């Protein structure tokens, strides 16, 4: 037989010690008794970074008050990003080895709360915007020790807390395994892409059939709900893109559609953008209807017997080309630009179409496996979030004792 337990909702401050850290001051920066302390920059979700720790003055009594013990939970008290308020991690260092600053809140669980369970609740609260809803919102959002301490905590028996922690940790371990697999495939992809840097190059103009041609300029009044879809600077991020949806529309004539219309196989290149994005490129793979392109980009048409559009897209996003465009970019205020000559003189591998397609096949094999793992990770995280929603909200009660 099993006896089931339900949730009691108890203020956090009644289940442990809630304390703000010591405030950094000019006197503490230079005073005697310097001691390492943790701050917001050290506390990430689920782990603490001890590689960059500052020091300030702490008296012996202050080290007793602000010293950290294993099982303490540190939460970000203030953040510019509202959704990062309350980001938390368990302290796993030696007793008293570090203190903490007032940019953090420390929760030291009492005997009724398992530290790992409390931290899981805090992660859940942050994901559900519980912290964001109660934070004081100024230029930097503040959680506040009193507001945090007043939150109602889902209290269940310690044995049930430990069982929930076991379930969460098992999915977390699987997450880490998938993340490691993704990293492996990313390294393999980097290695395949590295082959491009070893190829002998000519110039892109040698494989161009037409262009580069600048796009059309239209005033803001020409844009609306009706008209012809137009590819703009923010319509793609570089590499494979979907140009069949999410585009603005603009009023143009038939002759303008004929002159500036895109075709499958065209290459589109940003000629104006921020310095790190100028030269951002994509190939046109599909079109749902006649579509044109804006004046801050250029269109190139390839000799298909000399260059495959998808290979060209991949090449234009390679580190070799990114460095080339960055070196050729003409800087203006917060922007940079390249011109037609920069595009025509861009390096392009002396590799026939058969070799290009063989390269894409190797790249696709690695990328396909990486994307499969990315999809699996997303699925696992959705399942984990649903599980945490059910367990921590009390919608699913946890067996306290198994017969």
C-alpha contacts under 8 A as a table, 3 or more apart, distances in Angstrom:
res1	aa1	res2	aa2	distance
1	X	402	X	6.93
1	X	403	X	5.15
2	X	399	X	6.27
2	X	400	X	7.24
2	X	401	X	5.73
2	X	402	X	5.47
2	X	403	X	6.02
3	X	399	X	6.13
3	X	400	X	6.04
3	X	401	X	6.12
3	X	402	X	7.90
4	X	397	X	6.39
4	X	398	X	6.03
4	X	399	X	4.72
4	X	400	X	5.66
4	X	401	X	7.71
5	X	156	X	7.00
5	X	157	X	7.59
5	X	160	X	7.99
5	X	397	X	5.89
5	X	398	X	6.04
5	X	399	X	6.50
5	X	400	X	6.17
6	X	156	X	6.65
6	X	394	X	6.59
6	X	397	X	5.60
6	X	398	X	7.50
7	X	154	X	5.67
7	X	155	X	5.60
7	X	156	X	5.35
7	X	394	X	5.78
7	X	397	X	7.78
8	X	153	X	7.84
8	X	154	X	5.78
8	X	155	X	5.06
8	X	156	X	6.55
9	X	152	X	5.22
9	X	153	X	5.20
9	X	154	X	4.88
9	X	155	X	5.92
10	X	14	X	6.96
10	X	15	X	7.51
10	X	151	X	7.90
10	X	152	X	4.92
10	X	153	X	5.06
10	X	154	X	6.73
10	X	155	X	6.56
11	X	14	X	5.55
11	X	15	X	7.08
11	X	149	X	6.31
11	X	150	X	5.11
11	X	151	X	5.30
11	X	152	X	4.34
11	X	153	X	5.72
12	X	15	X	5.34
12	X	16	X	6.81
12	X	18	X	7.93
12	X	148	X	7.27
12	X	149	X	4.84
12	X	150	X	6.09
12	X	151	X	5.83
12	X	152	X	6.12
12	X	153	X	5.63
13	X	16	X	5.71
13	X	17	X	6.26
13	X	18	X	5.97
13	X	149	X	4.49
13	X	150	X	6.50
14	X	17	X	7.86
15	X	109	X	6.28
15	X	110	X	5.54
15	X	112	X	6.80
15	X	113	X	6.98
16	X	107	X	6.57
16	X	108	X	5.41
16	X	109	X	4.32
16	X	110	X	4.45
17	X	106	X	7.68
17	X	107	X	5.57
17	X	108	X	5.01
17	X	109	X	6.55
17	X	110	X	7.40
18	X	105	X	6.97
18	X	106	X	5.75
18	X	107	X	4.73
18	X	108	X	6.68
18	X	145	X	6.75
18	X	149	X	6.48
19	X	105	X	5.75
19	X	106	X	5.22
19	X	107	X	6.65
19	X	145	X	6.68
20	X	101	X	7.51
20	X	102	X	5.15
20	X	103	X	7.62
20	X	104	X	6.26
20	X	105	X	4.71
20	X	106	X	6.28
20	X	145	X	6.37
21	X	66	X	6.39
21	X	99	X	7.88
21	X	100	X	5.17
21	X	101	X	4.25
21	X	102	X	3.65
21	X	103	X	6.85
21	X	104	X	6.07
21	X	105	X	6.46
21	X	106	X	7.36
22	X	66	X	7.20
22	X	100	X	6.59
22	X	101	X	4.73
22	X	102	X	4.90
23	X	101	X	5.88
23	X	102	X	5.12
23	X	103	X	7.91
24	X	28	X	6.26
24	X	29	X	7.08
24	X	56	X	7.39
24	X	101	X	6.93
24	X	102	X	7.72
25	X	28	X	5.18
25	X	29	X	6.24
26	X	29	X	5.16
26	X	30	X	6.77
27	X	30	X	5.65
27	X	31	X	5.61
27	X	57	X	7.93
28	X	31	X	5.06
28	X	32	X	7.98
28	X	56	X	5.18
28	X	57	X	4.65
28	X	58	X	7.51
29	X	55	X	7.44
29	X	56	X	4.94
29	X	57	X	6.45
30	X	34	X	7.96
30	X	56	X	7.11
30	X	57	X	7.11
31	X	34	X	6.91
31	X	56	X	7.30
31	X	57	X	5.26
32	X	57	X	5.66
32	X	58	X	7.78
33	X	56	X	7.59
33	X	57	X	4.82
33	X	58	X	5.52
33	X	59	X	6.26
34	X	55	X	5.71
34	X	56	X	4.76
34	X	57	X	4.13
34	X	58	X	6.19
35	X	55	X	5.01
35	X	56	X	5.52
35	X	57	X	5.96
35	X	58	X	6.18
35	X	98	X	7.22
35	X	99	X	7.40
36	X	53	X	6.33
36	X	54	X	5.64
36	X	55	X	4.15
36	X	56	X	6.67
36	X	97	X	7.54
36	X	98	X	5.36
36	X	99	X	6.39
37	X	53	X	6.48
37	X	54	X	5.99
37	X	55	X	5.69
37	X	56	X	7.23
37	X	98	X	5.11
37	X	99	X	4.39
37	X	100	X	4.67
37	X	101	X	6.42
38	X	41	X	7.87
38	X	42	X	6.00
38	X	43	X	7.74
38	X	53	X	6.33
38	X	54	X	7.25
38	X	98	X	6.78
38	X	99	X	6.29
38	X	100	X	4.62
38	X	101	X	6.16
39	X	42	X	5.52
39	X	43	X	6.92
39	X	100	X	6.23
39	X	101	X	5.46
39	X	102	X	7.80
39	X	103	X	6.11
39	X	104	X	6.30
40	X	43	X	5.44
40	X	76	X	5.67
40	X	77	X	7.88
40	X	78	X	7.89
40	X	103	X	6.05
40	X	104	X	6.31
41	X	44	X	7.73
42	X	48	X	5.54
42	X	49	X	4.85
42	X	50	X	6.52
42	X	52	X	7.36
42	X	53	X	7.45
43	X	47	X	6.52
43	X	48	X	4.77
43	X	49	X	6.46
43	X	74	X	7.21
43	X	75	X	7.43
43	X	76	X	7.10
43	X	87	X	7.37
43	X	88	X	6.54
43	X	89	X	6.32
44	X	47	X	5.41
44	X	48	X	5.88
44	X	49	X	7.47
44	X	87	X	6.35
44	X	88	X	6.32
44	X	89	X	6.45
45	X	87	X	5.38
45	X	88	X	5.13
45	X	89	X	5.68
45	X	123	X	7.50
46	X	88	X	6.28
46	X	89	X	4.49
46	X	90	X	6.84
47	X	88	X	7.86
47	X	89	X	5.13
47	X	90	X	6.78
48	X	89	X	6.34
48	X	90	X	7.55
48	X	91	X	7.10
49	X	52	X	7.20
50	X	53	X	6.06
58	X	61	X	7.86
58	X	62	X	5.51
58	X	63	X	5.97
59	X	62	X	5.00
59	X	63	X	6.18
60	X	63	X	5.12
60	X	64	X	6.52
61	X	64	X	5.14
61	X	65	X	6.40
62	X	65	X	4.86
62	X	66	X	5.77
62	X	67	X	7.61
63	X	66	X	5.22
63	X	67	X	4.91
63	X	96	X	7.18
63	X	99	X	6.66
64	X	67	X	5.42
64	X	96	X	7.73
66	X	99	X	5.10
66	X	100	X	6.16
67	X	95	X	7.41
67	X	96	X	4.64
67	X	97	X	7.15
67	X	98	X	5.88
67	X	99	X	4.39
67	X	100	X	7.19
68	X	72	X	6.57
68	X	91	X	7.26
68	X	95	X	6.02
68	X	96	X	5.19
68	X	97	X	7.06
68	X	98	X	5.89
68	X	99	X	5.70
68	X	100	X	7.51
69	X	72	X	5.71
69	X	91	X	6.99
69	X	92	X	7.76
69	X	93	X	7.38
69	X	94	X	6.89
69	X	95	X	4.57
69	X	96	X	6.22
70	X	90	X	7.64
70	X	91	X	5.45
70	X	92	X	5.03
70	X	93	X	6.19
70	X	94	X	6.76
70	X	95	X	6.34
71	X	90	X	5.98
71	X	91	X	5.85
71	X	92	X	6.77
71	X	108	X	7.05
71	X	109	X	7.61
71	X	115	X	5.59
71	X	116	X	7.85
72	X	90	X	5.86
72	X	91	X	5.39
72	X	106	X	6.62
72	X	107	X	5.94
72	X	108	X	4.75
72	X	109	X	7.00
72	X	115	X	7.18
73	X	88	X	6.73
73	X	89	X	5.68
73	X	90	X	4.54
73	X	91	X	5.97
73	X	106	X	5.65
73	X	107	X	5.14
73	X	108	X	6.36
73	X	115	X	7.30
73	X	119	X	6.81
74	X	88	X	5.48
74	X	89	X	5.61
74	X	90	X	6.44
74	X	91	X	7.03
74	X	104	X	6.21
74	X	105	X	5.64
74	X	106	X	4.70
74	X	107	X	6.49
75	X	85	X	7.89
75	X	86	X	4.99
75	X	87	X	5.41
75	X	88	X	4.28
75	X	89	X	6.83
75	X	104	X	5.48
75	X	105	X	5.11
75	X	106	X	6.47
75	X	107	X	7.96
76	X	79	X	7.09
76	X	84	X	7.62
76	X	85	X	5.69
76	X	86	X	4.81
76	X	87	X	5.28
76	X	88	X	6.44
76	X	103	X	6.43
76	X	104	X	4.84
76	X	105	X	6.50
76	X	143	X	7.91
77	X	85	X	6.20
77	X	86	X	6.14
77	X	102	X	7.69
77	X	103	X	5.25
77	X	104	X	4.84
77	X	105	X	5.80
77	X	142	X	5.58
77	X	143	X	5.06
77	X	144	X	6.25
77	X	145	X	7.80
78	X	85	X	5.90
78	X	86	X	7.91
78	X	103	X	6.01
78	X	104	X	7.54
78	X	140	X	6.26
78	X	141	X	5.40
78	X	142	X	4.32
78	X	143	X	6.25
79	X	82	X	6.23
79	X	84	X	6.20
79	X	85	X	5.46
79	X	140	X	5.48
79	X	141	X	5.42
79	X	142	X	6.76
80	X	84	X	7.94
80	X	139	X	6.66
80	X	140	X	4.51
80	X	141	X	5.97
81	X	84	X	5.48
81	X	85	X	7.09
81	X	140	X	7.59
81	X	141	X	7.32
82	X	85	X	5.53
82	X	132	X	5.83
82	X	135	X	7.91
82	X	137	X	7.89
82	X	140	X	7.88
82	X	141	X	5.79
83	X	126	X	6.95
83	X	127	X	7.92
83	X	129	X	6.78
83	X	131	X	7.82
83	X	132	X	5.91
84	X	87	X	5.52
84	X	126	X	7.45
85	X	126	X	7.38
85	X	131	X	6.38
85	X	132	X	6.57
85	X	135	X	7.66
85	X	141	X	7.03
85	X	142	X	7.03
85	X	143	X	6.42
86	X	122	X	7.32
86	X	126	X	6.22
86	X	131	X	6.10
86	X	143	X	6.84
87	X	122	X	7.80
87	X	123	X	7.05
87	X	126	X	6.88
88	X	119	X	6.89
88	X	122	X	6.93
88	X	123	X	6.91
89	X	119	X	6.80
90	X	115	X	7.58
90	X	116	X	7.49
90	X	119	X	7.02
93	X	97	X	6.88
93	X	98	X	7.89
94	X	97	X	5.45
95	X	98	X	7.84
96	X	99	X	6.92
100	X	104	X	6.85
101	X	104	X	5.89
102	X	105	X	6.89
105	X	145	X	6.47
109	X	112	X	7.61
109	X	113	X	5.70
109	X	114	X	7.09
109	X	115	X	6.13
109	X	118	X	7.75
110	X	113	X	5.85
111	X	114	X	7.48
112	X	157	X	7.45
112	X	158	X	6.41
113	X	117	X	7.16
113	X	118	X	6.70
113	X	155	X	7.65
113	X	158	X	6.49
113	X	161	X	7.76
114	X	117	X	5.26
114	X	118	X	6.32
114	X	158	X	6.58
114	X	161	X	6.62
114	X	162	X	7.05
115	X	118	X	5.09
115	X	119	X	6.24
116	X	119	X	5.16
116	X	120	X	6.23
116	X	165	X	6.53
117	X	120	X	5.04
117	X	121	X	6.31
117	X	161	X	5.91
117	X	162	X	7.10
117	X	164	X	7.34
117	X	165	X	5.76
118	X	121	X	5.05
118	X	122	X	6.31
119	X	122	X	4.96
119	X	123	X	6.21
120	X	123	X	5.11
120	X	124	X	6.17
120	X	165	X	7.75
121	X	124	X	4.99
121	X	125	X	6.08
121	X	153	X	7.96
121	X	392	X	6.83
122	X	125	X	4.94
122	X	126	X	6.19
123	X	126	X	5.22
123	X	127	X	6.27
124	X	127	X	5.14
124	X	128	X	6.15
124	X	388	X	7.20
124	X	389	X	7.64
124	X	392	X	7.98
125	X	128	X	5.06
125	X	129	X	6.15
125	X	130	X	4.98
125	X	131	X	6.43
126	X	129	X	5.04
126	X	130	X	5.83
126	X	131	X	5.63
126	X	132	X	7.25
127	X	130	X	7.67
129	X	132	X	4.83
129	X	133	X	6.09
130	X	133	X	5.34
130	X	134	X	6.75
131	X	134	X	5.47
131	X	135	X	5.99
131	X	143	X	6.62
131	X	148	X	7.83
132	X	135	X	5.26
132	X	143	X	7.81
134	X	143	X	6.84
134	X	147	X	6.92
135	X	141	X	6.04
135	X	142	X	5.21
135	X	143	X	4.43
135	X	144	X	7.11
135	X	147	X	7.87
136	X	141	X	5.53
136	X	142	X	5.04
136	X	143	X	6.36
136	X	144	X	7.69
137	X	140	X	6.61
137	X	141	X	4.51
137	X	142	X	6.59
138	X	141	X	5.52
138	X	142	X	7.88
143	X	147	X	6.73
143	X	148	X	6.55
144	X	147	X	5.40
144	X	148	X	6.09
145	X	148	X	5.11
145	X	149	X	5.95
146	X	149	X	5.02
146	X	150	X	6.24
147	X	150	X	5.25
147	X	151	X	6.76
148	X	151	X	5.54
154	X	392	X	6.72
154	X	393	X	7.19
154	X	394	X	7.62
156	X	160	X	6.45
156	X	161	X	6.48
157	X	160	X	5.39
157	X	161	X	6.34
157	X	400	X	7.41
158	X	161	X	4.92
158	X	162	X	6.23
159	X	162	X	5.21
159	X	163	X	6.42
159	X	400	X	6.30
160	X	163	X	5.04
160	X	164	X	6.32
160	X	398	X	6.08
160	X	399	X	6.77
160	X	400	X	5.33
161	X	164	X	5.20
161	X	165	X	6.24
162	X	165	X	4.98
162	X	166	X	6.22
163	X	166	X	5.07
163	X	167	X	6.41
164	X	167	X	5.13
164	X	168	X	6.21
164	X	391	X	7.39
164	X	398	X	7.91
165	X	168	X	5.11
165	X	169	X	5.93
166	X	169	X	5.15
166	X	170	X	6.13
167	X	170	X	5.26
167	X	171	X	6.63
168	X	171	X	5.36
168	X	172	X	6.13
168	X	384	X	7.45
168	X	388	X	7.76
169	X	172	X	4.80
169	X	173	X	6.05
170	X	173	X	5.21
170	X	174	X	6.46
171	X	174	X	5.03
171	X	175	X	6.16
171	X	380	X	7.72
171	X	384	X	6.86
172	X	175	X	4.88
172	X	176	X	6.33
173	X	176	X	5.10
173	X	177	X	6.39
174	X	177	X	5.05
174	X	178	X	6.31
175	X	178	X	5.22
175	X	179	X	6.07
175	X	377	X	6.56
175	X	380	X	7.38
175	X	381	X	7.84
176	X	179	X	4.97
176	X	180	X	6.10
177	X	180	X	5.12
177	X	181	X	6.30
178	X	181	X	4.94
178	X	182	X	6.17
178	X	373	X	6.50
178	X	374	X	8.00
178	X	376	X	7.85
178	X	377	X	6.37
179	X	182	X	5.03
179	X	183	X	6.19
179	X	377	X	7.53
180	X	183	X	5.03
180	X	184	X	6.24
181	X	184	X	5.00
181	X	185	X	6.41
181	X	370	X	7.89
181	X	373	X	7.25
182	X	185	X	5.19
182	X	186	X	6.12
182	X	370	X	5.59
182	X	373	X	6.16
182	X	374	X	6.86
183	X	186	X	4.95
183	X	187	X	6.18
184	X	187	X	5.14
184	X	188	X	6.30
185	X	188	X	4.86
185	X	189	X	6.05
185	X	366	X	6.27
185	X	367	X	7.31
185	X	369	X	7.18
185	X	370	X	5.44
186	X	189	X	5.01
186	X	190	X	6.12
186	X	370	X	7.03
187	X	190	X	4.99
187	X	191	X	6.22
188	X	191	X	4.99
188	X	192	X	6.29
188	X	366	X	6.87
189	X	192	X	5.06
189	X	193	X	6.09
189	X	363	X	6.55
189	X	366	X	6.13
189	X	367	X	6.82
190	X	193	X	5.07
190	X	194	X	6.02
191	X	194	X	4.92
191	X	195	X	6.84
192	X	195	X	5.45
192	X	196	X	7.72
192	X	362	X	7.53
192	X	363	X	6.42
193	X	196	X	5.66
193	X	197	X	7.68
193	X	318	X	7.34
193	X	363	X	7.69
194	X	197	X	5.51
194	X	198	X	7.31
195	X	198	X	5.50
195	X	199	X	7.09
196	X	199	X	5.47
196	X	315	X	7.69
196	X	318	X	7.91
196	X	349	X	7.73
197	X	320	X	6.53
199	X	349	X	5.91
199	X	350	X	7.17
199	X	351	X	7.95
200	X	349	X	5.77
200	X	350	X	5.82
201	X	347	X	5.70
201	X	348	X	5.10
201	X	349	X	4.13
201	X	350	X	5.20
202	X	206	X	7.40
202	X	347	X	5.67
202	X	348	X	5.28
202	X	349	X	6.03
202	X	350	X	6.00
203	X	206	X	5.68
203	X	207	X	7.89
203	X	344	X	6.71
203	X	345	X	5.26
203	X	346	X	5.58
203	X	347	X	4.66
203	X	348	X	5.08
203	X	349	X	7.85
204	X	207	X	5.72
204	X	208	X	6.59
204	X	343	X	7.10
204	X	344	X	5.33
204	X	345	X	6.03
204	X	346	X	5.39
204	X	347	X	5.83
204	X	348	X	5.01
205	X	208	X	5.01
205	X	343	X	7.80
205	X	344	X	4.51
205	X	345	X	6.43
205	X	346	X	7.79
207	X	302	X	5.89
207	X	303	X	5.54
207	X	306	X	5.73
207	X	307	X	6.17
208	X	211	X	7.02
208	X	300	X	6.88
208	X	301	X	5.93
208	X	302	X	4.54
208	X	303	X	5.74
209	X	300	X	7.74
209	X	301	X	5.38
209	X	302	X	4.91
209	X	303	X	5.09
210	X	213	X	7.95
210	X	300	X	5.95
210	X	301	X	4.97
210	X	302	X	6.88
211	X	298	X	7.81
211	X	299	X	6.28
211	X	300	X	4.73
211	X	301	X	6.36
211	X	340	X	7.88
212	X	298	X	5.55
212	X	299	X	5.25
212	X	300	X	4.72
212	X	301	X	7.76
212	X	340	X	5.66
212	X	343	X	7.15
212	X	344	X	7.45
213	X	298	X	5.07
213	X	299	X	5.19
213	X	300	X	6.71
213	X	340	X	7.55
214	X	294	X	7.78
214	X	295	X	5.59
214	X	296	X	7.16
214	X	297	X	5.93
214	X	298	X	4.45
214	X	299	X	6.58
215	X	260	X	6.25
215	X	292	X	7.78
215	X	293	X	5.25
215	X	294	X	4.55
215	X	295	X	3.83
215	X	296	X	6.68
215	X	297	X	5.96
215	X	298	X	5.97
215	X	299	X	7.30
216	X	260	X	6.67
216	X	292	X	7.91
216	X	293	X	6.46
216	X	294	X	4.91
216	X	295	X	4.58
217	X	294	X	6.09
217	X	295	X	5.05
218	X	222	X	6.24
218	X	223	X	7.96
218	X	250	X	7.81
219	X	222	X	5.66
219	X	223	X	7.57
220	X	223	X	5.58
221	X	224	X	7.74
222	X	250	X	5.44
222	X	251	X	5.38
223	X	226	X	7.94
223	X	227	X	7.89
223	X	248	X	7.20
223	X	249	X	5.72
223	X	250	X	4.31
223	X	251	X	6.47
224	X	227	X	7.24
224	X	248	X	7.34
224	X	249	X	5.77
224	X	250	X	6.10
224	X	251	X	7.79
225	X	248	X	7.62
225	X	249	X	6.15
226	X	249	X	5.90
226	X	250	X	6.86
226	X	251	X	7.26
227	X	249	X	5.09
227	X	250	X	4.88
227	X	251	X	4.78
227	X	252	X	7.08
228	X	249	X	5.03
228	X	250	X	5.33
228	X	251	X	6.36
228	X	252	X	6.94
228	X	290	X	6.84
228	X	291	X	6.11
228	X	292	X	7.23
229	X	247	X	5.64
229	X	248	X	5.66
229	X	249	X	4.36
229	X	250	X	6.51
229	X	289	X	7.96
229	X	290	X	7.27
229	X	291	X	5.02
229	X	292	X	6.47
230	X	247	X	6.06
230	X	248	X	5.90
230	X	249	X	5.80
230	X	250	X	6.74
230	X	291	X	5.67
230	X	292	X	4.80
230	X	293	X	5.17
230	X	294	X	6.57
231	X	235	X	5.74
231	X	243	X	7.29
231	X	247	X	6.41
231	X	248	X	7.66
231	X	291	X	7.35
231	X	292	X	6.26
231	X	293	X	4.60
231	X	294	X	6.07
232	X	235	X	5.19
232	X	247	X	7.84
232	X	293	X	6.43
232	X	294	X	5.46
232	X	296	X	7.68
232	X	297	X	7.88
233	X	236	X	7.11
233	X	270	X	6.73
233	X	273	X	7.74
233	X	294	X	7.66
233	X	296	X	6.87
233	X	297	X	7.24
234	X	237	X	7.00
235	X	243	X	7.33
235	X	246	X	7.73
235	X	247	X	6.78
236	X	241	X	5.76
236	X	242	X	7.53
236	X	243	X	7.76
236	X	282	X	7.42
237	X	241	X	7.30
237	X	280	X	7.26
237	X	281	X	7.98
238	X	241	X	7.13
238	X	280	X	5.29
238	X	281	X	5.06
238	X	282	X	5.52
238	X	317	X	6.95
239	X	281	X	6.34
239	X	282	X	5.03
239	X	283	X	7.48
239	X	313	X	6.00
239	X	314	X	6.36
239	X	317	X	6.53
240	X	282	X	6.16
240	X	283	X	7.06
240	X	313	X	7.70
241	X	282	X	6.56
241	X	283	X	7.56
241	X	284	X	7.74
241	X	285	X	7.88
242	X	245	X	6.93
242	X	285	X	7.75
242	X	286	X	7.40
243	X	246	X	7.68
243	X	247	X	7.31
243	X	284	X	7.27
243	X	286	X	6.89
243	X	287	X	6.47
244	X	247	X	7.55
244	X	286	X	6.75
244	X	287	X	5.35
244	X	288	X	5.26
244	X	289	X	7.80
252	X	256	X	6.06
252	X	257	X	6.78
253	X	256	X	5.14
253	X	257	X	6.35
254	X	257	X	5.07
254	X	258	X	6.19
255	X	258	X	4.97
255	X	259	X	6.19
256	X	259	X	5.01
256	X	260	X	5.83
256	X	261	X	7.64
257	X	260	X	5.28
257	X	261	X	4.93
257	X	290	X	7.45
257	X	291	X	7.49
257	X	292	X	6.41
258	X	261	X	5.48
260	X	292	X	5.24
260	X	293	X	6.37
261	X	290	X	6.54
261	X	291	X	5.51
261	X	292	X	4.36
261	X	293	X	7.06
262	X	266	X	6.62
262	X	284	X	7.60
262	X	290	X	7.31
262	X	291	X	5.77
262	X	292	X	5.57
262	X	293	X	7.16
263	X	266	X	5.69
263	X	284	X	6.84
263	X	287	X	7.69
264	X	283	X	7.83
264	X	284	X	4.94
264	X	285	X	5.36
264	X	286	X	6.01
264	X	287	X	7.02
265	X	283	X	6.17
265	X	284	X	5.32
265	X	285	X	6.29
265	X	301	X	7.26
265	X	302	X	7.63
265	X	309	X	5.52
266	X	283	X	5.76
266	X	284	X	5.39
266	X	299	X	6.63
266	X	300	X	5.84
266	X	301	X	5.10
266	X	302	X	7.09
266	X	309	X	7.10
267	X	281	X	7.05
267	X	282	X	5.87
267	X	283	X	4.49
267	X	284	X	6.32
267	X	299	X	5.62
267	X	300	X	5.04
267	X	301	X	6.42
267	X	302	X	7.91
267	X	309	X	6.96
267	X	312	X	7.98
267	X	313	X	7.23
268	X	281	X	5.57
268	X	282	X	5.51
268	X	283	X	6.23
268	X	284	X	7.53
268	X	297	X	6.68
268	X	298	X	5.67
268	X	299	X	4.66
268	X	300	X	6.47
269	X	279	X	5.54
269	X	280	X	5.68
269	X	281	X	4.39
269	X	282	X	6.80
269	X	297	X	5.39
269	X	298	X	5.15
269	X	299	X	6.44
270	X	273	X	6.72
270	X	277	X	7.89
270	X	278	X	5.73
270	X	279	X	4.93
270	X	280	X	5.31
270	X	281	X	6.41
270	X	296	X	6.20
270	X	297	X	4.17
270	X	298	X	6.34
271	X	278	X	5.97
271	X	279	X	5.91
271	X	296	X	5.62
271	X	297	X	4.79
271	X	298	X	6.35
271	X	337	X	5.31
271	X	338	X	5.07
271	X	339	X	6.47
272	X	278	X	5.73
272	X	279	X	7.78
272	X	296	X	5.37
272	X	297	X	6.77
272	X	335	X	6.91
272	X	336	X	5.81
272	X	337	X	4.41
272	X	338	X	6.74
273	X	276	X	7.85
273	X	277	X	5.72
273	X	278	X	4.68
273	X	279	X	7.92
273	X	335	X	5.44
273	X	336	X	5.67
273	X	337	X	6.52
274	X	277	X	5.32
274	X	278	X	5.92
274	X	334	X	6.27
274	X	335	X	4.45
274	X	336	X	5.62
275	X	278	X	5.51
275	X	326	X	6.57
275	X	329	X	7.13
275	X	331	X	7.37
275	X	334	X	7.78
275	X	335	X	5.98
275	X	336	X	5.06
275	X	337	X	7.76
276	X	326	X	6.88
277	X	280	X	5.45
278	X	325	X	7.05
278	X	326	X	7.35
278	X	329	X	7.42
278	X	336	X	6.50
278	X	337	X	6.34
278	X	338	X	7.21
279	X	316	X	7.95
279	X	322	X	7.34
279	X	325	X	6.13
279	X	338	X	7.31
280	X	316	X	7.72
280	X	317	X	7.04
281	X	313	X	6.45
281	X	316	X	6.42
281	X	317	X	6.81
282	X	313	X	5.39
283	X	309	X	6.04
283	X	310	X	6.31
283	X	312	X	7.83
283	X	313	X	5.65
284	X	287	X	7.52
287	X	290	X	7.13
287	X	291	X	7.25
293	X	297	X	7.24
294	X	297	X	6.11
295	X	298	X	7.41
298	X	340	X	7.95
302	X	306	X	7.63
302	X	307	X	6.36
302	X	308	X	7.84
302	X	309	X	7.31
303	X	306	X	5.39
303	X	307	X	6.12
304	X	307	X	5.18
304	X	308	X	5.88
304	X	309	X	7.61
305	X	308	X	7.69
305	X	353	X	6.82
306	X	352	X	6.28
306	X	353	X	5.93
307	X	311	X	7.37
307	X	312	X	6.72
307	X	352	X	7.30
307	X	353	X	5.81
307	X	356	X	7.76
308	X	311	X	5.32
308	X	312	X	6.10
308	X	353	X	6.21
308	X	356	X	7.01
308	X	357	X	7.53
309	X	312	X	4.96
309	X	313	X	6.13
310	X	313	X	4.95
310	X	314	X	6.27
311	X	314	X	5.07
311	X	315	X	6.05
311	X	356	X	6.12
311	X	357	X	7.22
311	X	360	X	6.60
312	X	315	X	4.97
312	X	316	X	6.04
313	X	316	X	5.23
313	X	317	X	6.48
314	X	317	X	5.30
314	X	318	X	6.46
315	X	318	X	5.10
315	X	321	X	7.22
315	X	348	X	7.69
316	X	321	X	5.61
316	X	322	X	7.35
317	X	321	X	6.56
317	X	322	X	6.50
318	X	321	X	5.53
318	X	322	X	6.22
319	X	322	X	4.95
319	X	323	X	6.05
320	X	323	X	5.44
320	X	324	X	6.31
321	X	324	X	4.82
321	X	325	X	6.12
321	X	346	X	7.16
321	X	347	X	7.09
322	X	325	X	5.38
322	X	326	X	6.10
323	X	326	X	5.10
323	X	327	X	6.16
324	X	327	X	5.26
324	X	328	X	6.30
324	X	346	X	7.19
325	X	328	X	5.01
325	X	329	X	5.84
325	X	338	X	7.27
325	X	342	X	7.49
325	X	346	X	7.91
326	X	329	X	5.28
328	X	338	X	6.72
328	X	342	X	6.79
329	X	336	X	5.65
329	X	337	X	5.21
329	X	338	X	5.15
330	X	336	X	5.24
330	X	337	X	5.17
330	X	338	X	6.42
331	X	334	X	7.75
331	X	335	X	6.03
331	X	336	X	4.26
331	X	337	X	6.60
332	X	335	X	5.14
332	X	336	X	5.60
332	X	337	X	7.99
333	X	336	X	7.88
338	X	342	X	6.05
338	X	343	X	7.56
339	X	342	X	5.31
339	X	343	X	6.61
340	X	343	X	5.14
340	X	344	X	6.15
341	X	344	X	4.99
341	X	345	X	5.96
342	X	345	X	5.30
342	X	346	X	6.09
343	X	346	X	5.10
351	X	355	X	5.85
351	X	356	X	6.35
352	X	355	X	5.31
352	X	356	X	6.23
353	X	356	X	4.83
353	X	357	X	6.08
354	X	357	X	5.25
354	X	358	X	6.22
355	X	358	X	5.02
355	X	359	X	6.21
356	X	359	X	5.16
356	X	360	X	6.33
357	X	360	X	4.98
357	X	361	X	6.17
358	X	361	X	5.08
358	X	362	X	6.52
359	X	362	X	5.28
359	X	363	X	6.25
360	X	363	X	4.94
360	X	364	X	5.83
361	X	364	X	5.11
361	X	365	X	6.19
362	X	365	X	5.26
362	X	366	X	6.68
363	X	366	X	5.41
363	X	367	X	6.06
364	X	367	X	4.88
364	X	368	X	5.66
365	X	368	X	5.29
365	X	369	X	6.56
366	X	369	X	5.36
366	X	370	X	6.30
367	X	370	X	4.95
367	X	371	X	6.05
368	X	371	X	5.23
368	X	372	X	6.16
369	X	372	X	5.08
369	X	373	X	6.37
370	X	373	X	5.21
370	X	374	X	6.23
371	X	374	X	4.84
371	X	375	X	6.10
372	X	375	X	5.16
372	X	376	X	6.22
373	X	376	X	4.92
373	X	377	X	6.10
374	X	377	X	5.10
374	X	378	X	6.24
375	X	378	X	5.11
375	X	379	X	6.20
376	X	379	X	5.07
376	X	380	X	6.15
377	X	380	X	5.06
377	X	381	X	6.16
378	X	381	X	5.16
378	X	382	X	6.27
379	X	382	X	5.18
379	X	383	X	6.28
380	X	383	X	5.07
380	X	384	X	6.02
381	X	384	X	4.88
381	X	385	X	5.98
382	X	385	X	5.11
382	X	386	X	6.16
383	X	386	X	5.08
383	X	387	X	6.07
384	X	387	X	4.97
384	X	388	X	6.10
385	X	388	X	5.09
385	X	389	X	6.03
386	X	389	X	4.98
386	X	390	X	6.27
387	X	390	X	5.23
387	X	391	X	6.10
388	X	391	X	5.09
388	X	392	X	5.57
388	X	393	X	7.77
389	X	392	X	5.60
389	X	393	X	5.67
389	X	395	X	7.98
390	X	393	X	5.54
390	X	394	X	6.20
390	X	395	X	5.06
390	X	396	X	5.31
391	X	394	X	5.52
391	X	395	X	6.51
391	X	396	X	5.36
391	X	397	X	6.78
391	X	398	X	7.41
392	X	395	X	7.79
393	X	396	X	7.70
394	X	397	X	5.81
399	X	402	X	6.72
